[in-house]
Amino acid sequence: MHKVLFSLLLALFMAFQCGATEIGHINSELQISKVLLVDDDDDGYDETDDCPNEFGNSSKDRIGCIDSDGDGYSDPSTNWNLSDGADAFPLQSVA
């Protein structure tokens, strides 16, 4: 969430500095700001990372969250449980 807000603010600042008055100019500035995002937890995901502060390799229910058994489904956590799509068996690769 912090990265999205930062990207939006950066894009608006850049558009203002460039004198952009059309949506097309602002859109191109947003594209540039996406490139500037950093993968803070080094898991290979940046703006799509659902768990931006922890390294993870989940890809089916959430992107970039801890997946202990490597089956693609993230482990349950305080804010993500089985009813949300978390892995029912986080230590078994058979989901």
Secondary structure, 3 states (H helix, E strand, C coil): CHHHHHHHHHHHHHHHHHCCCCHHHHHHHHHHHHHCCCCCCCCCCCCCCCCCCCCCCCCCCCCCCCCCCCCCCCCCECCECHHHCCCCCCCCCCC
